Amino acid sequence: MYVHVMTNYFCNYNCEYCYLGDLKKSNSVINLDKLKAQLEELTARYDIDEIHCYGGEITLLDEDFIVKVLETCKPYAYTSWVTNMSSPAKVDRIVNKTGVSYATSLNDERPHHEELLSKVYMMENRPNSIIQVATPSLLKKSPQEVLSEVEKYKPQYLGIVQYFPSITNSCCNYSDANCTPNKDFCDFMQSIIEEHSGGEYSFLLENVHALNQVICGDYTPWTNNAIFITPLNEYACVLYDPTDYGREHFHNVKNLDTFDFINAKEVERYKIKCGNCSMFGHCYAEHMRNWNPYDECCGNKSLVEWYKEFTK
Protein backbone atom coordinates (compact mmCIF):
# COMPACT_ATOMS: atom_id res chain seq x y z
CA MET A 1 0.00 0.00 0.00
CA TYR A 2 1.05 3.57 -0.74
CA VAL A 3 0.21 6.27 1.80
CA HIS A 4 -0.31 9.77 0.39
CA VAL A 5 0.14 12.45 3.03
CA MET A 6 -1.49 15.64 1.77
CA THR A 7 -0.12 18.37 4.01
CA ASN A 8 -2.21 21.14 2.43
CA TYR A 9 -4.44 21.80 -0.58
CA PHE A 10 -3.48 25.40 -1.37
CA CYS A 11 -1.02 26.09 -4.17
CA ASN A 12 0.64 29.05 -5.87
CA TYR A 13 0.10 27.60 -9.35
CA ASN A 14 -3.12 26.99 -11.26
CA CYS A 15 -2.39 24.15 -13.65
CA GLU A 16 -5.38 23.33 -15.84
CA TYR A 17 -5.00 19.58 -15.39
CA CYS A 18 -4.72 19.68 -11.58
CA TYR A 19 -7.23 17.33 -9.97
CA LEU A 20 -7.57 19.47 -6.82
CA GLY A 21 -9.54 22.26 -8.45
CA ASP A 22 -11.61 24.13 -5.86
CA LEU A 23 -9.99 22.22 -3.00
CA LYS A 24 -7.04 24.60 -3.43
CA LYS A 25 -9.14 27.30 -1.76
CA SER A 26 -8.82 25.47 1.56
CA ASN A 27 -6.31 26.81 4.11
CA SER A 28 -6.20 23.60 6.16
CA VAL A 29 -2.81 22.20 7.20
CA ILE A 30 -2.21 18.70 8.50
CA ASN A 31 -1.76 18.12 12.24
CA LEU A 32 1.49 16.31 13.04
CA ASP A 33 0.34 14.57 16.23
CA LYS A 34 -2.71 13.19 14.46
CA LEU A 35 -0.56 12.21 11.46
CA LYS A 36 1.76 10.17 13.68
CA ALA A 37 -1.22 8.38 15.24
CA GLN A 38 -2.64 7.61 11.80
CA LEU A 39 0.67 6.21 10.57
CA GLU A 40 0.80 4.00 13.66
CA GLU A 41 -2.70 2.76 12.89
CA LEU A 42 -1.94 2.12 9.24
CA THR A 43 1.33 0.25 9.78
CA ALA A 44 -0.32 -1.94 12.43
CA ARG A 45 -2.95 -2.99 9.89
CA TYR A 46 -1.31 -2.94 6.44
CA ASP A 47 2.05 -3.47 4.78
CA ILE A 48 3.14 0.04 3.80
CA ASP A 49 5.47 0.22 0.79
CA GLU A 50 5.99 3.96 0.47
CA ILE A 51 4.82 7.28 1.89
CA HIS A 52 4.47 10.26 -0.46
CA CYS A 53 4.09 13.78 0.95
CA TYR A 54 2.74 16.70 -1.07
CA GLY A 55 0.05 19.37 -1.37
CA GLY A 56 -1.19 21.57 -3.01
CA GLU A 57 2.31 22.96 -2.92
CA ILE A 58 4.14 21.75 0.15
CA THR A 59 6.87 24.42 0.07
CA LEU A 60 4.28 27.11 0.86
CA LEU A 61 4.46 25.74 4.40
CA ASP A 62 7.09 26.73 6.95
CA GLU A 63 10.42 25.03 6.26
CA ASP A 64 10.78 23.61 9.76
CA PHE A 65 7.25 22.22 9.56
CA ILE A 66 8.02 20.43 6.27
CA VAL A 67 11.11 18.91 7.88
CA LYS A 68 8.97 17.69 10.79
CA VAL A 69 6.45 16.13 8.39
CA LEU A 70 9.17 14.20 6.58
CA GLU A 71 10.89 13.15 9.81
CA THR A 72 7.52 12.00 11.18
CA CYS A 73 6.99 9.74 8.15
CA LYS A 74 10.50 8.31 7.71
CA PRO A 75 10.36 5.68 10.50
CA TYR A 76 7.30 4.01 8.96
CA ALA A 77 8.32 3.45 5.31
CA TYR A 78 10.40 4.79 2.46
CA THR A 79 9.39 8.47 2.24
CA SER A 80 9.50 10.95 -0.62
CA TRP A 81 7.85 14.27 -1.40
CA VAL A 82 6.61 16.24 -4.39
CA THR A 83 7.06 19.95 -5.09
CA ASN A 84 6.39 22.29 -8.00
CA MET A 85 9.91 23.72 -7.54
CA SER A 86 8.74 27.30 -7.11
CA SER A 87 11.16 27.60 -4.14
CA PRO A 88 14.32 25.75 -5.27
CA ALA A 89 16.60 27.09 -2.51
CA LYS A 90 14.10 25.91 0.11
CA VAL A 91 13.95 22.49 -1.56
CA ASP A 92 17.74 22.21 -1.44
CA ARG A 93 17.82 23.03 2.28
CA ILE A 94 15.06 20.53 3.11
CA VAL A 95 16.85 17.74 1.23
CA ASN A 96 20.08 18.56 3.04
CA LYS A 97 18.35 18.53 6.43
CA THR A 98 16.31 15.34 5.96
CA GLY A 99 18.01 13.30 3.25
CA VAL A 100 14.54 12.73 1.75
CA SER A 101 14.47 12.80 -2.05
CA TYR A 102 11.75 14.55 -4.01
CA ALA A 103 9.92 14.50 -7.33
CA THR A 104 8.67 17.26 -9.59
CA SER A 105 6.61 17.59 -12.76
CA LEU A 106 8.05 19.11 -15.93
CA ASN A 107 4.90 19.50 -18.04
CA ASP A 108 4.97 22.40 -20.49
CA GLU A 109 1.52 23.58 -19.31
CA ARG A 110 2.82 24.53 -15.88
CA PRO A 111 3.27 28.22 -15.09
CA HIS A 112 6.83 29.57 -15.43
CA HIS A 113 7.93 26.38 -17.18
CA GLU A 114 11.12 27.66 -18.81
CA GLU A 115 12.16 29.43 -15.60
CA LEU A 116 11.58 26.20 -13.70
CA LEU A 117 13.82 24.22 -16.03
CA SER A 118 16.73 26.59 -15.57
CA LYS A 119 16.32 26.55 -11.78
CA VAL A 120 16.23 22.76 -11.59
CA TYR A 121 19.36 22.50 -13.71
CA MET A 122 21.30 24.75 -11.30
CA MET A 123 20.21 23.01 -8.09
CA GLU A 124 22.52 21.20 -5.70
CA ASN A 125 19.91 18.47 -5.16
CA ARG A 126 18.14 17.66 -8.39
CA PRO A 127 14.87 15.68 -8.33
CA ASN A 128 15.19 11.95 -7.75
CA SER A 129 12.09 11.41 -9.88
CA ILE A 130 10.46 13.43 -12.64
CA ILE A 131 6.73 13.12 -13.25
CA GLN A 132 5.10 13.82 -16.60
CA VAL A 133 1.32 13.99 -16.90
CA ALA A 134 0.28 12.42 -20.21
CA THR A 135 -1.57 15.43 -21.60
CA PRO A 136 -2.06 15.70 -25.39
CA SER A 137 0.76 18.26 -25.62
CA LEU A 138 3.20 15.69 -24.22
CA LEU A 139 1.93 13.01 -26.58
CA LYS A 140 2.62 15.28 -29.56
CA LYS A 141 6.33 15.21 -28.76
CA SER A 142 8.62 12.52 -30.12
CA PRO A 143 9.81 9.90 -27.61
CA GLN A 144 13.40 11.08 -28.10
CA GLU A 145 12.41 14.67 -27.35
CA VAL A 146 10.62 13.66 -24.14
CA LEU A 147 13.40 11.42 -22.85
CA SER A 148 16.28 13.71 -23.88
CA GLU A 149 14.69 16.61 -21.97
CA VAL A 150 14.47 14.48 -18.83
CA GLU A 151 18.03 13.20 -19.25
CA LYS A 152 19.38 16.75 -18.81
CA TYR A 153 18.43 16.64 -15.12
CA LYS A 154 19.83 13.17 -14.35
CA PRO A 155 16.98 11.84 -12.20
CA GLN A 156 16.89 8.22 -11.14
CA TYR A 157 13.34 7.74 -12.39
CA LEU A 158 10.80 9.05 -14.88
CA GLY A 159 7.13 8.30 -14.34
CA ILE A 160 4.51 9.12 -16.97
CA VAL A 161 1.09 9.44 -15.35
CA GLN A 162 -2.21 8.93 -17.14
CA TYR A 163 -4.56 11.89 -16.92
CA PHE A 164 -7.95 11.45 -15.24
CA PRO A 165 -10.75 14.03 -15.07
CA SER A 166 -11.61 15.27 -11.59
CA ILE A 167 -14.88 16.25 -9.93
CA THR A 168 -13.16 18.96 -7.88
CA ASN A 169 -11.85 20.66 -11.01
CA SER A 170 -14.76 21.76 -13.20
CA CYS A 171 -12.36 22.21 -16.12
CA CYS A 172 -11.44 18.52 -16.02
CA ASN A 173 -13.74 16.31 -18.06
CA TYR A 174 -13.45 13.79 -20.86
CA SER A 175 -13.97 16.47 -23.52
CA ASP A 176 -11.37 18.93 -22.25
CA ALA A 177 -8.07 19.74 -23.90
CA ASN A 178 -6.03 17.67 -21.45
CA CYS A 179 -7.82 14.34 -21.70
CA THR A 180 -6.17 11.40 -23.45
CA PRO A 181 -7.93 8.16 -24.48
CA ASN A 182 -6.46 4.93 -23.14
CA LYS A 183 -5.42 3.83 -26.64
CA ASP A 184 -3.41 7.02 -27.21
CA PHE A 185 -1.73 6.60 -23.82
CA CYS A 186 -0.86 2.96 -24.58
CA ASP A 187 0.54 3.82 -28.03
CA PHE A 188 2.60 6.65 -26.57
CA MET A 189 4.01 4.44 -23.80
CA GLN A 190 5.00 1.81 -26.34
CA SER A 191 7.05 4.38 -28.25
CA ILE A 192 8.60 5.71 -25.01
CA ILE A 193 9.62 2.22 -23.86
CA GLU A 194 11.07 1.35 -27.26
CA GLU A 195 13.12 4.56 -27.34
CA HIS A 196 14.27 4.15 -23.74
CA SER A 197 15.39 0.55 -24.22
CA GLY A 198 17.39 1.42 -27.33
CA GLY A 199 18.89 4.69 -26.11
CA GLU A 200 21.58 5.62 -23.62
CA TYR A 201 19.48 7.08 -20.82
CA SER A 202 20.68 7.09 -17.22
CA PHE A 203 17.25 6.96 -15.57
CA LEU A 204 14.74 4.14 -15.16
CA LEU A 205 11.10 4.19 -16.27
CA GLU A 206 8.69 3.73 -13.36
CA ASN A 207 6.10 2.58 -15.91
CA VAL A 208 8.29 -0.37 -16.86
CA HIS A 209 8.55 -1.37 -13.21
CA ALA A 210 4.75 -1.25 -12.98
CA LEU A 211 4.33 -3.35 -16.13
CA ASN A 212 6.67 -5.98 -14.74
CA GLN A 213 4.57 -6.03 -11.57
CA VAL A 214 1.43 -6.54 -13.67
CA ILE A 215 2.98 -9.51 -15.47
CA CYS A 216 4.17 -11.04 -12.19
CA GLY A 217 0.75 -10.52 -10.61
CA ASP A 218 2.07 -8.06 -8.01
CA TYR A 219 0.37 -4.88 -9.24
CA THR A 220 -2.80 -3.76 -7.44
CA PRO A 221 -5.38 -1.63 -9.28
CA TRP A 222 -7.86 -1.64 -6.40
CA THR A 223 -8.75 1.19 -4.05
CA ASN A 224 -6.69 -0.38 -1.27
CA ASN A 225 -3.48 0.18 -3.23
CA ALA A 226 -3.45 3.75 -1.92
CA ILE A 227 -4.88 5.62 1.02
CA PHE A 228 -4.80 9.38 1.44
CA ILE A 229 -4.43 11.39 4.63
CA THR A 230 -5.95 14.80 3.93
CA PRO A 231 -4.98 18.18 5.42
CA LEU A 232 -7.90 17.67 7.82
CA ASN A 233 -6.32 14.38 8.96
CA GLU A 234 -9.14 12.41 7.41
CA TYR A 235 -8.62 9.14 5.58
CA ALA A 236 -9.70 9.19 1.94
CA CYS A 237 -9.59 7.09 -1.19
CA VAL A 238 -10.05 7.87 -4.88
CA LEU A 239 -13.34 6.83 -6.46
CA TYR A 240 -14.85 7.42 -9.89
CA ASP A 241 -18.40 8.68 -10.30
CA PRO A 242 -20.22 6.83 -13.13
CA THR A 243 -23.00 9.43 -13.04
CA ASP A 244 -20.60 12.33 -13.69
CA TYR A 245 -18.58 11.28 -16.74
CA GLY A 246 -16.40 9.03 -14.62
CA ARG A 247 -14.57 11.93 -13.01
CA GLU A 248 -12.48 11.06 -9.97
CA HIS A 249 -12.94 12.45 -6.50
CA PHE A 250 -11.61 12.04 -2.98
CA HIS A 251 -14.00 10.04 -0.88
CA ASN A 252 -13.49 10.58 2.85
CA VAL A 253 -13.88 7.44 4.94
CA LYS A 254 -14.79 7.40 8.62
CA ASN A 255 -12.33 4.65 9.54
CA LEU A 256 -10.24 1.84 8.11
CA ASP A 257 -13.09 -0.66 8.37
CA THR A 258 -15.03 1.52 5.95
CA PHE A 259 -11.99 1.74 3.68
CA ASP A 260 -11.72 -2.06 3.56
CA PHE A 261 -15.47 -2.37 2.92
CA ILE A 262 -15.28 0.01 -0.07
CA ASN A 263 -12.44 -2.03 -1.55
CA ALA A 264 -14.29 -5.33 -1.08
CA LYS A 265 -17.35 -3.93 -2.84
CA GLU A 266 -15.16 -2.65 -5.68
CA VAL A 267 -13.70 -6.12 -6.23
CA GLU A 268 -17.19 -7.66 -6.29
CA ARG A 269 -18.38 -5.06 -8.80
CA TYR A 270 -15.52 -5.63 -11.20
CA LYS A 271 -15.83 -9.40 -11.05
CA ILE A 272 -19.05 -8.97 -13.05
CA LYS A 273 -17.33 -6.97 -15.78
CA CYS A 274 -13.74 -8.21 -15.72
CA GLY A 275 -13.78 -11.53 -13.83
CA ASN A 276 -12.85 -13.60 -16.87
CA CYS A 277 -9.85 -11.45 -17.77
CA SER A 278 -6.42 -13.03 -17.28
CA MET A 279 -5.25 -9.78 -15.67
CA PHE A 280 -8.15 -9.48 -13.24
CA GLY A 281 -6.90 -8.08 -9.93
CA HIS A 282 -3.48 -7.03 -11.24
CA CYS A 283 -4.16 -5.06 -14.43
CA TYR A 284 -2.40 -1.80 -15.29
CA ALA A 285 -5.06 0.63 -14.06
CA GLU A 286 -4.10 3.42 -11.68
CA HIS A 287 -7.51 2.95 -10.12
CA MET A 288 -10.40 0.89 -11.42
CA ARG A 289 -13.28 3.00 -12.67
CA ASN A 290 -16.83 2.35 -13.80
CA TRP A 291 -17.17 4.79 -16.65
CA ASN A 292 -14.89 5.04 -19.67
CA PRO A 293 -16.07 6.76 -22.87
CA TYR A 294 -13.24 5.54 -25.11
CA ASP A 295 -12.88 1.81 -24.57
CA GLU A 296 -14.11 -0.93 -22.32
CA CYS A 297 -10.81 -1.75 -20.65
CA CYS A 298 -9.40 0.72 -18.14
CA GLY A 299 -6.50 -1.66 -17.38
CA ASN A 300 -4.42 -0.76 -20.47
CA LYS A 301 -4.45 -4.41 -21.55
CA SER A 302 -3.10 -3.67 -25.01
CA LEU A 303 0.01 -2.09 -23.49
CA VAL A 304 0.59 -5.05 -21.19
CA GLU A 305 0.20 -7.56 -24.02
CA TRP A 306 2.54 -5.55 -26.21
CA TYR A 307 5.12 -5.35 -23.43
CA LYS A 308 5.02 -9.12 -22.92
CA GLU A 309 5.93 -9.62 -26.57
CA PHE A 310 8.49 -6.82 -26.53
CA THR A 311 10.41 -8.37 -23.63
CA LYS A 312 10.45 -11.94 -24.90
Secondary structure, DSSP 8 states (H G I E B T S, - for coil): -EEEEE-B---S---TT-S-GGGGG---B--HHHHHHHHHHHHHHS---EEEEE-S-GGGS-HHHHHHHHHHHTTTSEEEEE---S-HHHHHHHHHHH---EEEE--TTSTTHHHHHHHHHT-SS--SEEEEE--HHHHTS-HHHHHHHHHTT--SEEEEE----BTT-TT-STTSTT---HHHHHHHHHHHHHHHHHS--SSEEHHHHHHHHHHHT----SGGGEEEE-TTS-EEEEEE-TTTTT-EEEEEESSHHHHHHHHHHHHHHHHHHHTTSTTTTS-S-SS--S--SS-S-SS-HHHHHHHHHHT-
